[in-house]
Amino acid sequence: MSHFDLPRKLRPAIVSVLLFILCAVIQYWGLTHTRIGPPLYQMHPFVPFNIACIYLGYRFGLKVAMTSLGFSFLYLMYMMGLEFTASVRITALVNILICGFFIEIFRRLKQANEK
């Protein structure tokens, strides 16, 4: 194993962490520095994380994407204080399904393109 193999193996984790930090900054900035502020971000808290999840799924696969989305749920609940009400649970479930759907579409398109 050469010293070039380690960064290649850690690439999904590195990209996931960087995207997670970017999404957290976007989320915090949106809550505190925009006029639309808390009401809109409380209605759609997962938006930046969904886009990151779809990209990670396309780039690295479903396991990496869903891990990232799971960490984003934990971040929103414990760090941002999102209440895990029934509507948020439904939104979270819908987000998981949407992200999984898009990731599967991209995976199939990638397979078809390789053939």
Number of C-alpha atoms within 10 A of each C-alpha: 5 5 7 8 9 10 11 10 10 11 12 16 14 13 15 22 13 11 20 21 13 15 20 19 13 14 21 15 12 17 19 11 10 9 10 11 15 17 11 12 15 13 12 13 23 21 15 18 26 21 15 22 31 24 19 24 23 20 16 17 18 19 11 18 26 19 14 23 26 15 13 23 19 14 15 17 13 11 11 15 10 15 13 13 9 9 11 17 12 12 16 19 12 12 18 17 12 14 24 18 13 16 22 17 13 18 18 12 13 12 10 9 8 7 6
